[in-house]
Amino acid sequence: MFPQVLTPERQFFVYLAGPVTGLSFEEATGWYRLVEAAFPRHIIALKPLRGVTHFRGEGVTQEECPPHPLRSAKGVAMRCYYDVDRADGLLVNLLPAKGVSRGTCGEIGRAAWRKPLVVVMREGNPHWGDPLVHEPAIVVPTLEEGIATIVQLISPV
């Protein structure tokens, strides 16, 4: 008889996408904590605004900010797309959107048809009715429903 070999549980990554334009840092990121607290330990949240504490207390987007490669539009997009590519699924919270979020739509497009996508929004949202958001995703009205759905989609059988 062979001895039992203990292997670590596989971890899954879920990218947390959402709008940032016109929102405070807290409005754009506050929901991350709720999601992380609800995820089982084998699911790790990839947060787009991690490490950009220079935005705390002000709007997320700035016209003039100190030069830094990851603060540039290209740096932000590059890191976000890298995270989308390595994620096992996306949880997209569009509830706080004040307008159409082009960056979030780009992330949805990048992941569309290749990985599980759950979008949280209600009728009347600026993204409502957009086939590029609706077609590749499961759309739910609450963050709680979104969390439960993405967990079911990417968790092992």
N, CA and C atoms as an extended XYZ file, in Angstrom:
471
Properties=species:S:1:pos:R:3:atomname:S:1:resname:S:1:resid:I:1 pbc="F F F"
N         0.861       -1.178        0.000 N   MET     1
C         0.000        0.000        0.000 CA  MET     1
C         0.905        1.239        0.000 C   MET     1
N         0.595        2.196       -0.859 N   PHE     2
C         1.361        3.433       -0.936 CA  PHE     2
C         0.894        4.405        0.138 C   PHE     2
N         1.817        5.179        0.703 N   PRO     3
C         1.387        6.185        1.684 CA  PRO     3
C         0.591        7.289        0.987 C   PRO     3
N        -0.357        7.844        1.724 N   GLN     4
C        -1.179        8.926        1.157 CA  GLN     4
C        -0.324       10.183        1.001 C   GLN     4
N        -0.383       10.768       -0.179 N   VAL     5
C         0.365       11.994       -0.455 CA  VAL     5
C        -0.603       13.168       -0.357 C   VAL     5
N        -0.268       14.116        0.488 N   LEU     6
C        -1.105       15.297        0.628 CA  LEU     6
C        -0.690       16.334       -0.400 C   LEU     6
N        -1.646       16.791       -1.192 N   THR     7
C        -1.361       17.820       -2.186 CA  THR     7
C        -2.148       19.066       -1.826 C   THR     7
N        -1.572       20.210       -2.061 N   PRO     8
C        -2.306       21.439       -1.751 CA  PRO     8
C        -3.529       21.567       -2.658 C   PRO     8
N        -4.562       22.157       -2.111 N   GLU     9
C        -5.775       22.384       -2.885 CA  GLU     9
C        -5.469       23.370       -4.006 C   GLU     9
N        -5.995       23.110       -5.199 N   ARG    10
C        -5.768       24.020       -6.328 CA  ARG    10
C        -6.437       25.349       -6.033 C   ARG    10
N        -5.726       26.398       -6.333 N   GLN    11
C        -6.291       27.733       -6.179 CA  GLN    11
C        -6.821       28.220       -7.523 C   GLN    11
N        -7.906       28.979       -7.449 N   PHE    12
C        -8.500       29.580       -8.628 CA  PHE    12
C        -8.455       31.091       -8.466 C   PHE    12
N        -8.294       31.796       -9.569 N   PHE    13
C        -8.238       33.252       -9.538 CA  PHE    13
C        -9.474       33.840      -10.203 C   PHE    13
N       -10.072       34.824       -9.543 N   VAL    14
C       -11.210       35.549      -10.101 CA  VAL    14
C       -10.829       37.018      -10.167 C   VAL    14
N       -10.889       37.568      -11.355 N   TYR    15
C       -10.594       38.988      -11.557 CA  TYR    15
C       -11.840       39.793      -11.217 C   TYR    15
N       -11.674       40.813      -10.382 N   LEU    16
C       -12.781       41.672       -9.956 CA  LEU    16
C       -12.784       42.938      -10.799 C   LEU    16
N       -13.627       42.978      -11.799 N   ALA    17
C       -13.687       44.119      -12.713 CA  ALA    17
C       -14.816       45.051      -12.302 C   ALA    17
N       -14.622       46.319      -12.580 N   GLY    18
C       -15.667       47.297      -12.308 CA  GLY    18
C       -15.239       48.678      -12.746 C   GLY    18
N       -16.192       49.596      -12.792 N   PRO    19
C       -15.882       50.951      -13.243 CA  PRO    19
C       -15.032       51.707      -12.228 C   PRO    19
N       -14.256       52.670      -12.721 N   VAL    20
C       -13.481       53.548      -11.844 CA  VAL    20
C       -13.720       55.020      -12.160 C   VAL    20
N       -14.012       55.327      -13.400 N   THR    21
C       -14.152       56.726      -13.812 CA  THR    21
C       -15.286       57.406      -13.063 C   THR    21
N       -14.958       58.541      -12.468 N   GLY    22
C       -15.954       59.325      -11.747 CA  GLY    22
C       -16.229       58.839      -10.347 C   GLY    22
N       -15.535       57.803       -9.902 N   LEU    23
C       -15.746       57.248       -8.567 CA  LEU    23
C       -14.573       57.577       -7.661 C   LEU    23
N       -14.837       57.632       -6.361 N   SER    24
C       -13.745       57.753       -5.402 CA  SER    24
C       -13.047       56.397       -5.317 C   SER    24
N       -11.884       56.384       -4.711 N   PHE    25
C       -11.150       55.132       -4.536 CA  PHE    25
C       -12.010       54.123       -3.782 C   PHE    25
N       -12.660       54.572       -2.720 N   GLU    26
C       -13.507       53.678       -1.916 CA  GLU    26
C       -14.711       53.173       -2.711 C   GLU    26
N       -15.331       54.035       -3.494 N   GLU    27
C       -16.470       53.608       -4.319 CA  GLU    27
C       -16.046       52.556       -5.352 C   GLU    27
N       -14.843       52.713       -5.871 N   ALA    28
C       -14.355       51.795       -6.894 CA  ALA    28
C       -13.827       50.484       -6.315 C   ALA    28
N       -13.380       50.497       -5.063 N   THR    29
C       -12.719       49.307       -4.506 CA  THR    29
C       -13.384       48.727       -3.263 C   THR    29
N       -14.284       49.440       -2.631 N   GLY    30
C       -14.874       48.987       -1.370 CA  GLY    30
C       -15.528       47.623       -1.454 C   GLY    30
N       -16.095       47.302       -2.581 N   TRP    31
C       -16.773       46.015       -2.744 CA  TRP    31
C       -15.806       44.834       -2.777 C   TRP    31
N       -14.528       45.080       -3.034 N   TYR    32
C       -13.540       43.998       -3.045 CA  TYR    32
C       -13.546       43.239       -1.718 C   TYR    32
N       -13.622       43.987       -0.597 N   ARG    33
C       -13.581       43.358        0.726 CA  ARG    33
C       -14.754       42.391        0.928 C   ARG    33
N       -15.933       42.775        0.468 N   LEU    34
C       -17.107       41.903        0.595 CA  LEU    34
C       -16.903       40.605       -0.177 C   LEU    34
N       -16.356       40.742       -1.371 N   VAL    35
C       -16.134       39.571       -2.217 CA  VAL    35
C       -15.090       38.656       -1.591 C   VAL    35
N       -13.976       39.222       -1.176 N   GLU    36
C       -12.909       38.396       -0.591 CA  GLU    36
C       -13.382       37.665        0.652 C   GLU    36
N       -14.190       38.316        1.476 N   ALA    37
C       -14.704       37.685        2.690 CA  ALA    37
C       -15.652       36.535        2.360 C   ALA    37
N       -16.350       36.622        1.233 N   ALA    38
C       -17.321       35.597        0.853 CA  ALA    38
C       -16.697       34.442        0.071 C   ALA    38
N       -15.543       34.663       -0.540 N   PHE    39
C       -14.916       33.604       -1.338 CA  PHE    39
C       -14.401       32.488       -0.434 C   PHE    39
N       -14.555       31.237       -0.863 N   PRO    40
C       -13.905       30.140       -0.147 CA  PRO    40
C       -12.385       30.275       -0.288 C   PRO    40
N       -11.660       29.604        0.561 N   ARG    41
C       -10.204       29.825        0.601 CA  ARG    41
C        -9.476       29.426       -0.676 C   ARG    41
N       -10.084       28.593       -1.518 N   HIS    42
C        -9.398       28.179       -2.750 CA  HIS    42
C        -9.581       29.184       -3.893 C   HIS    42
N       -10.331       30.262       -3.658 N   ILE    43
C       -10.514       31.288       -4.687 CA  ILE    43
C        -9.833       32.576       -4.245 C   ILE    43
N        -8.950       33.057       -5.081 N   ILE    44
C        -8.173       34.275       -4.808 CA  ILE    44
C        -8.682       35.387       -5.720 C   ILE    44
N        -8.945       36.549       -5.125 N   ALA    45
C        -9.407       37.707       -5.895 CA  ALA    45
C        -8.209       38.454       -6.471 C   ALA    45
N        -8.283       38.754       -7.760 N   LEU    46
C        -7.299       39.616       -8.404 CA  LEU    46
C        -7.935       40.998       -8.502 C   LEU    46
N        -7.352       41.965       -7.801 N   LYS    47
C        -7.946       43.293       -7.696 CA  LYS    47
C        -7.200       44.281       -8.594 C   LYS    47
N        -7.922       44.893       -9.534 N   PRO    48
C        -7.270       45.783      -10.492 CA  PRO    48
C        -6.576       46.986       -9.856 C   PRO    48
N        -7.074       47.510       -8.774 N   LEU    49
C        -6.472       48.708       -8.191 CA  LEU    49
C        -5.583       48.399       -6.986 C   LEU    49
N        -5.130       47.149       -6.891 N   ARG    50
C        -4.215       46.829       -5.795 CA  ARG    50
C        -2.905       47.595       -5.978 C   ARG    50
N        -2.373       48.070       -4.886 N   GLY    51
C        -1.080       48.738       -4.944 CA  GLY    51
C        -1.093       50.155       -5.479 C   GLY    51
N        -2.258       50.726       -5.731 N   VAL    52
C        -2.300       52.106       -6.220 CA  VAL    52
C        -2.892       53.012       -5.136 C   VAL    52
N        -2.266       52.955       -3.977 N   THR    53
C        -2.763       53.704       -2.832 CA  THR    53
C        -2.630       55.212       -3.019 C   THR    53
N        -1.916       55.657       -4.036 N   HIS    54
C        -1.790       57.090       -4.288 CA  HIS    54
C        -3.130       57.709       -4.665 C   HIS    54
N        -4.138       56.883       -4.972 N   PHE    55
C        -5.457       57.409       -5.315 CA  PHE    55
C        -6.381       57.545       -4.103 C   PHE    55
N        -5.989       57.035       -2.945 N   ARG    56
C        -6.866       57.097       -1.775 CA  ARG    56
C        -7.223       58.543       -1.460 C   ARG    56
N        -8.498       58.758       -1.140 N   GLY    57
C        -8.957       60.087       -0.753 CA  GLY    57
C        -9.212       61.019       -1.917 C   GLY    57
N        -9.124       60.527       -3.128 N   GLU    58
C        -9.381       61.377       -4.292 CA  GLU    58
C       -10.014       60.535       -5.377 C   GLU    58
N       -10.348       61.150       -6.468 N   GLY    59
C       -10.899       60.398       -7.587 CA  GLY    59
C        -9.886       59.408       -8.100 C   GLY    59
N       -10.354       58.318       -8.642 N   VAL    60
C        -9.454       57.279       -9.117 CA  VAL    60
C        -8.667       57.743      -10.323 C   VAL    60
N        -9.308       58.436      -11.235 N   THR    61
C        -8.590       58.884      -12.417 CA  THR    61
C        -8.183       60.338      -12.238 C   THR    61
N        -7.004       60.651      -12.673 N   GLN    62
C        -6.482       62.003      -12.581 CA  GLN    62
C        -5.900       62.393      -13.926 C   GLN    62
N        -6.039       63.660      -14.265 N   GLU    63
C        -5.397       64.144      -15.482 CA  GLU    63
C        -3.900       64.315      -15.238 C   GLU    63
N        -3.570       64.864      -14.088 N   GLU    64
C        -2.166       65.106      -13.752 CA  GLU    64
C        -1.796       64.264      -12.538 C   GLU    64
N        -0.938       63.294      -12.700 N   CYS    65
C        -0.442       62.539      -11.556 CA  CYS    65
C         1.049       62.320      -11.758 C   CYS    65
N         1.765       62.107      -10.664 N   PRO    66
C         3.210       61.926      -10.789 CA  PRO    66
C         3.533       60.777      -11.742 C   PRO    66
N         4.575       60.953      -12.564 N   PRO    67
C         4.895       59.915      -13.542 CA  PRO    67
C         5.312       58.609      -12.872 C   PRO    67
N         4.743       57.529      -13.314 N   HIS    68
C         5.088       56.185      -12.858 CA  HIS    68
C         4.561       55.235      -13.926 C   HIS    68
N         5.330       54.236      -14.316 N   PRO    69
C         4.894       53.359      -15.400 CA  PRO    69
C         3.524       52.713      -15.183 C   PRO    69
N         3.207       52.313      -13.943 N   LEU    70
C         1.926       51.652      -13.699 CA  LEU    70
C         0.773       52.630      -13.531 C   LEU    70
N         1.043       53.921      -13.500 N   ARG    71
C        -0.019       54.923      -13.410 CA  ARG    71
C        -0.449       55.424      -14.784 C   ARG    71
N         0.334       55.096      -15.781 N   SER    72
C        -0.019       55.517      -17.141 CA  SER    72
C        -1.167       54.654      -17.646 C   SER    72
N        -1.885       55.141      -18.644 N   ALA    73
C        -2.994       54.370      -19.222 CA  ALA    73
C        -2.494       53.023      -19.730 C   ALA    73
N        -1.332       53.017      -20.362 N   LYS    74
C        -0.778       51.761      -20.879 CA  LYS    74
C        -0.412       50.818      -19.746 C   LYS    74
N         0.175       51.337      -18.684 N   GLY    75
C         0.553       50.501      -17.543 CA  GLY    75
C        -0.645       49.880      -16.862 C   GLY    75
N        -1.696       50.674      -16.666 N   VAL    76
C        -2.917       50.164      -16.039 CA  VAL    76
C        -3.552       49.095      -16.929 C   VAL    76
N        -3.698       49.382      -18.217 N   ALA    77
C        -4.321       48.421      -19.138 CA  ALA    77
C        -3.507       47.136      -19.229 C   ALA    77
N        -2.188       47.258      -19.280 N   MET    78
C        -1.331       46.082      -19.408 CA  MET    78
C        -1.499       45.157      -18.204 C   MET    78
N        -1.495       45.720      -17.008 N   ARG    79
C        -1.628       44.887      -15.813 CA  ARG    79
C        -3.025       44.273      -15.727 C   ARG    79
N        -4.053       45.061      -16.056 N   CYS    80
C        -5.419       44.538      -16.016 CA  CYS    80
C        -5.599       43.397      -17.007 C   CYS    80
N        -5.116       43.572      -18.226 N   TYR    81
C        -5.255       42.517      -19.229 CA  TYR    81
C        -4.453       41.269      -18.849 C   TYR    81
N        -3.294       41.463      -18.243 N   TYR    82
C        -2.520       40.317      -17.757 CA  TYR    82
C        -3.339       39.548      -16.726 C   TYR    82
N        -3.964       40.277      -15.797 N   ASP    83
C        -4.789       39.627      -14.775 CA  ASP    83
C        -6.000       38.932      -15.384 C   ASP    83
N        -6.642       39.559      -16.357 N   VAL    84
C        -7.785       38.933      -17.032 CA  VAL    84
C        -7.338       37.628      -17.687 C   VAL    84
N        -6.192       37.645      -18.338 N   ASP    85
C        -5.697       36.456      -19.041 CA  ASP    85
C        -5.385       35.317      -18.075 C   ASP    85
N        -4.861       35.612      -16.901 N   ARG    86
C        -4.489       34.537      -15.977 CA  ARG    86
C        -5.620       34.113      -15.055 C   ARG    86
N        -6.694       34.874      -15.028 N   ALA    87
C        -7.828       34.546      -14.161 CA  ALA    87
C        -8.588       33.334      -14.693 C   ALA    87
N        -9.216       32.617      -13.765 N   ASP    88
C       -10.071       31.493      -14.133 CA  ASP    88
C       -11.493       31.951      -14.437 C   ASP    88
N       -11.841       33.155      -13.997 N   GLY    89
C       -13.161       33.723      -14.241 CA  GLY    89
C       -13.173       35.186      -13.856 C   GLY    89
N       -14.238       35.886      -14.252 N   LEU    90
C       -14.374       37.310      -13.934 CA  LEU    90
C       -15.682       37.562      -13.216 C   LEU    90
N       -15.608       38.380      -12.171 N   LEU    91
C       -16.785       38.912      -11.502 CA  LEU    91
C       -16.767       40.406      -11.779 C   LEU    91
N       -17.760       40.884      -12.515 N   VAL    92
C       -17.809       42.270      -12.965 CA  VAL    92
C       -18.941       42.976      -12.227 C   VAL    92
N       -18.586       43.935      -11.394 N   ASN    93
C       -19.590       44.681      -10.628 CA  ASN    93
C       -19.819       46.032      -11.298 C   ASN    93
N       -20.918       46.151      -12.026 N   LEU    94
C       -21.241       47.403      -12.710 CA  LEU    94
C       -22.257       48.243      -11.937 C   LEU    94
N       -22.625       47.826      -10.732 N   LEU    95
C       -23.613       48.573       -9.952 CA  LEU    95
C       -23.227       50.036       -9.720 C   LEU    95
N       -21.960       50.347       -9.414 N   PRO    96
C       -21.635       51.751       -9.147 CA  PRO    96
C       -21.377       52.604      -10.390 C   PRO    96
N       -21.545       52.060      -11.581 N   ALA    97
C       -21.212       52.787      -12.819 CA  ALA    97
C       -22.021       54.070      -12.961 C   ALA    97
N       -21.315       55.158      -13.267 N   LYS    98
C       -21.961       56.450      -13.518 CA  LYS    98
C       -22.063       56.721      -15.014 C   LYS    98
N       -21.379       55.927      -15.788 N   GLY    99
C       -21.377       56.014      -17.243 CA  GLY    99
C       -20.818       54.708      -17.768 C   GLY    99
N       -20.709       54.590      -19.067 N   VAL   100
C       -20.151       53.369      -19.648 CA  VAL   100
C       -18.662       53.317      -19.328 C   VAL   100
N       -18.227       52.194      -18.812 N   SER   101
C       -16.830       51.997      -18.449 CA  SER   101
C       -16.116       51.290      -19.596 C   SER   101
N       -15.382       52.056      -20.385 N   ARG   102
C       -14.698       51.484      -21.554 CA  ARG   102
C       -13.674       50.439      -21.145 C   ARG   102
N       -12.941       50.707      -20.076 N   GLY   103
C       -11.928       49.752      -19.630 CA  GLY   103
C       -12.537       48.431      -19.205 C   GLY   103
N       -13.631       48.498      -18.465 N   THR   104
C       -14.304       47.278      -18.026 CA  THR   104
C       -14.877       46.528      -19.226 C   THR   104
N       -15.430       47.243      -20.174 N   CYS   105
C       -15.932       46.600      -21.401 CA  CYS   105
C       -14.793       45.910      -22.141 C   CYS   105
N       -13.623       46.521      -22.155 N   GLY   106
C       -12.453       45.898      -22.779 CA  GLY   106
C       -12.062       44.615      -22.076 C   GLY   106
N       -12.145       44.608      -20.742 N   GLU   107
C       -11.819       43.404      -19.979 CA  GLU   107
C       -12.838       42.298      -20.268 C   GLU   107
N       -14.109       42.667      -20.345 N   ILE   108
C       -15.150       41.687      -20.674 CA  ILE   108
C       -14.890       41.118      -22.064 C   ILE   108
N       -14.593       41.994      -23.009 N   GLY   109
C       -14.316       41.541      -24.369 CA  GLY   109
C       -13.117       40.615      -24.441 C   GLY   109
N       -12.105       40.917      -23.665 N   ARG   110
C       -10.902       40.093      -23.674 CA  ARG   110
C       -11.187       38.686      -23.139 C   ARG   110
N       -12.088       38.583      -22.166 N   ALA   111
C       -12.398       37.292      -21.551 CA  ALA   111
C       -13.559       36.565      -22.218 C   ALA   111
N       -14.347       37.286      -23.010 N   ALA   112
C       -15.580       36.725      -23.574 CA  ALA   112
C       -15.344       35.403      -24.297 C   ALA   112
N       -16.198       34.476      -24.015 N   TRP   113
C       -16.254       33.157      -24.627 CA  TRP   113
C       -15.079       32.259      -24.262 C   TRP   113
N       -14.159       32.744      -23.406 N   ARG   114
C       -13.023       31.913      -23.023 CA  ARG   114
C       -13.048       31.512      -21.561 C   ARG   114
N       -13.779       32.258      -20.755 N   LYS   115
C       -13.804       31.944      -19.325 CA  LYS   115
C       -15.118       32.406      -18.732 C   LYS   115
N       -15.501       31.853      -17.593 N   PRO   116
C       -16.761       32.244      -16.962 CA  PRO   116
C       -16.779       33.730      -16.605 C   PRO   116
N       -17.881       34.372      -16.968 N   LEU   117
C       -18.081       35.799      -16.715 CA  LEU   117
C       -19.417       35.996      -16.006 C   LEU   117
N       -19.390       36.670      -14.877 N   VAL   118
C       -20.616       37.022      -14.173 CA  VAL   118
C       -20.635       38.537      -14.031 C   VAL   118
N       -21.700       39.161      -14.531 N   VAL   119
C       -21.844       40.615      -14.480 CA  VAL   119
C       -22.976       40.964      -13.522 C   VAL   119
N       -22.684       41.888      -12.611 N   VAL   120
C       -23.686       42.349      -11.654 CA  VAL   120
C       -24.159       43.730      -12.105 C   VAL   120
N       -25.437       43.813      -12.494 N   MET   121
C       -26.047       45.090      -12.860 CA  MET   121
C       -27.557       44.933      -12.902 C   MET   121
N       -28.217       46.071      -12.863 N   ARG   122
C       -29.674       46.093      -12.915 CA  ARG   122
C       -30.122       46.908      -14.118 C   ARG   122
N       -31.382       46.720      -14.480 N   GLU   123
C       -31.958       47.502      -15.564 CA  GLU   123
C       -31.803       48.991      -15.237 C   GLU   123
N       -31.447       49.772      -16.237 N   GLY   124
C       -31.199       51.194      -16.047 CA  GLY   124
C       -29.718       51.530      -15.931 C   GLY   124
N       -28.879       50.514      -15.733 N   ASN   125
C       -27.432       50.712      -15.690 CA  ASN   125
C       -26.967       51.211      -17.052 C   ASN   125
N       -25.938       52.083      -17.108 N   PRO   126
C       -25.443       52.572      -18.409 CA  PRO   126
C       -25.030       51.454      -19.373 C   PRO   126
N       -24.702       50.268      -18.848 N   HIS   127
C       -24.289       49.133      -19.687 CA  HIS   127
C       -25.458       48.235      -20.060 C   HIS   127
N       -26.640       48.508      -19.512 N   TRP   128
C       -27.790       47.636      -19.730 CA  TRP   128
C       -28.143       47.573      -21.219 C   TRP   128
N       -28.353       46.371      -21.709 N   GLY   129
C       -28.757       46.184      -23.096 CA  GLY   129
C       -27.601       46.084      -24.073 C   GLY   129
N       -26.378       46.357      -23.631 N   ASP   130
C       -25.221       46.256      -24.515 CA  ASP   130
C       -24.927       44.775      -24.765 C   ASP   130
N       -25.061       44.313      -25.998 N   PRO   131
C       -24.848       42.883      -26.262 CA  PRO   131
C       -23.431       42.421      -25.953 C   PRO   131
N       -22.454       43.310      -26.015 N   LEU   132
C       -21.083       42.915      -25.697 CA  LEU   132
C       -20.911       42.621      -24.214 C   LEU   132
N       -21.820       43.139      -23.391 N   VAL   133
C       -21.784       42.853      -21.957 CA  VAL   133
C       -22.709       41.677      -21.641 C   VAL   133
N       -23.889       41.668      -22.222 N   HIS   134
C       -24.894       40.645      -21.915 CA  HIS   134
C       -24.583       39.271      -22.505 C   HIS   134
N       -24.209       39.229      -23.768 N   GLU   135
C       -24.114       37.942      -24.467 CA  GLU   135
C       -23.100       36.962      -23.882 C   GLU   135
N       -21.871       37.382      -23.571 N   PRO   136
C       -20.920       36.383      -23.079 CA  PRO   136
C       -21.017       36.111      -21.580 C   PRO   136
N       -21.971       36.749      -20.885 N   ALA   137
C       -21.971       36.693      -19.424 CA  ALA   137
C       -23.306       36.249      -18.853 C   ALA   137
N       -23.238       35.784      -17.616 N   ILE   138
C       -24.433       35.597      -16.811 CA  ILE   138
C       -24.633       36.920      -16.090 C   ILE   138
N       -25.805       37.518      -16.210 N   VAL   139
C       -26.095       38.813      -15.587 CA  VAL   139
C       -27.023       38.583      -14.400 C   VAL   139
N       -26.619       39.114      -13.241 N   VAL   140
C       -27.399       38.990      -12.014 CA  VAL   140
C       -27.567       40.375      -11.393 C   VAL   140
N       -28.609       40.576      -10.557 N   PRO   141
C       -28.882       41.913      -10.029 CA  PRO   141
C       -28.171       42.300       -8.737 C   PRO   141
N       -27.590       41.340       -8.018 N   THR   142
C       -26.953       41.683       -6.736 CA  THR   142
C       -25.540       41.132       -6.666 C   THR   142
N       -24.720       41.779       -5.876 N   LEU   143
C       -23.346       41.319       -5.686 CA  LEU   143
C       -23.334       39.942       -5.023 C   LEU   143
N       -24.220       39.721       -4.092 N   GLU   144
C       -24.292       38.426       -3.411 CA  GLU   144
C       -24.563       37.292       -4.415 C   GLU   144
N       -25.503       37.537       -5.332 N   GLU   145
C       -25.800       36.553       -6.376 CA  GLU   145
C       -24.604       36.361       -7.303 C   GLU   145
N       -23.912       37.448       -7.601 N   GLY   146
C       -22.734       37.369       -8.450 CA  GLY   146
C       -21.641       36.528       -7.829 C   GLY   146
N       -21.407       36.731       -6.538 N   ILE   147
C       -20.383       35.954       -5.825 CA  ILE   147
C       -20.737       34.472       -5.853 C   ILE   147
N       -21.976       34.151       -5.484 N   ALA   148
C       -22.401       32.743       -5.451 CA  ALA   148
C       -22.287       32.100       -6.833 C   ALA   148
N       -22.620       32.841       -7.867 N   THR   149
C       -22.594       32.287       -9.230 CA  THR   149
C       -21.179       32.025       -9.701 C   THR   149
N       -20.264       32.972       -9.491 N   ILE   150
C       -18.879       32.748       -9.957 CA  ILE   150
C       -18.221       31.631       -9.163 C   ILE   150
N       -18.525       31.527       -7.871 N   VAL   151
C       -17.974       30.436       -7.068 CA  VAL   151
C       -18.436       29.093       -7.621 C   VAL   151
N       -19.702       28.969       -7.963 N   GLN   152
C       -20.220       27.723       -8.524 CA  GLN   152
C       -19.616       27.426       -9.895 C   GLN   152
N       -19.403       28.457      -10.685 N   LEU   153
C       -18.869       28.259      -12.038 CA  LEU   153
C       -17.427       27.764      -12.055 C   LEU   153
N       -16.612       28.255      -11.141 N   ILE   154
C       -15.195       27.894      -11.234 CA  ILE   154
C       -14.727       26.887      -10.200 C   ILE   154
N       -15.554       26.544       -9.246 N   SER   155
C       -15.144       25.569       -8.250 CA  SER   155
C       -15.126       24.171       -8.846 C   SER   155
N       -14.196       23.355       -8.373 N   PRO   156
C       -14.141       21.977       -8.891 CA  PRO   156
C       -15.403       21.217       -8.491 C   PRO   156
N       -15.706       20.226       -9.269 N   VAL   157
C       -16.906       19.409       -9.033 CA  VAL   157
C       -16.792       18.664       -7.736 C   VAL   157
